[in-house]
């Protein structure tokens, strides 16, 4: 059994002050780093996704100057801009695999992206024998939801760490968590992550 941590879109544009900032985003970034510091040995692999949209493009209708906030959104996470970078409170040096998604097209699930070698998460998980995935990140009601559902579809056992996610709206976030639980995800807090063995 191999366990992975999947960090979804903990980027400047999705945290406070960003173009699509979510309340609690910075706290999620800091909390994930704390989890990795205190119990990082519980994970055999750490994977993180980022929205990485093309500049000067509507990215398949995903980005608009007149967004409806359902299928289209204001410009965000444009490749090469500070908004696309990981939040500074996230320990990005602890990430083993970096996934970019939404390059020229809409993409919500981390499973729709690829690393710099063109490998998607499913292929990465298979190569590392990953059977269990803990999902954290932003936003609960959009990309966390889509990524966790795809992990279940991919055959992994999925836990969503509910103290390390942040959503756009309370109602839609609660609905997303209900949907994930019904689909087979386990909803737990980060306290459920096994403690790292003490150093000798």
Steps between C-alpha positions, in 0.01 A plus 500: 500500500633840402342829610518830314410853601328688218518878545251677275562854372648672806593804293516873559200577278282261703601638839423829672587795276501291181273551202281209617603503864327263741470580872722265697730425209816626671416295809464191281847563354653534846308197629624278219858603575443422869363158404808428287732619778333294770376192315653511156641149544143372470522571126698313238429767240392866504332629184376855444290647221485856375271678260736617228301694242638646178541876486319695226240224461153424630625145564205334331248745643621444857625858543287802422486874563127444565502173699189318615691332788355165392679412177710813456720688742711817520863467391685284754809281530650620173825314436804699600312742727525520881134395527581159353775425752452294813402699807820587688379324818491169311827307527536445127841337551316203652308433178621201297284544188372830360190483281384785276143506370278723292761589240278649232184324619272474802621253763378449853632158597871455565463179297451715188852637526850365446852540633785650299559157343140470380396245761158531661427424864350160423825393333707648783293321764527172313879532471528555876248233598269756662185344643393769749470875446443784743360808326550857624490846343278753326215529421283242673203559272695502173846352446524303827163342425593412141843365594369282783224358279756416232727333757208280603429427133868413456466232767676659797367504853440868567496708814421872493670683787223741590714736707736554205252611234329832429196563283344785308161477673372315806197340337678373189796380708270303732325352197836402348604320817167317514547394138853377570390302805220341299752409228719320754745759630575507871470842662754538781723765652875503472518347849419169328833507314743258661765659718854488369726253679718665761863552407751274675 
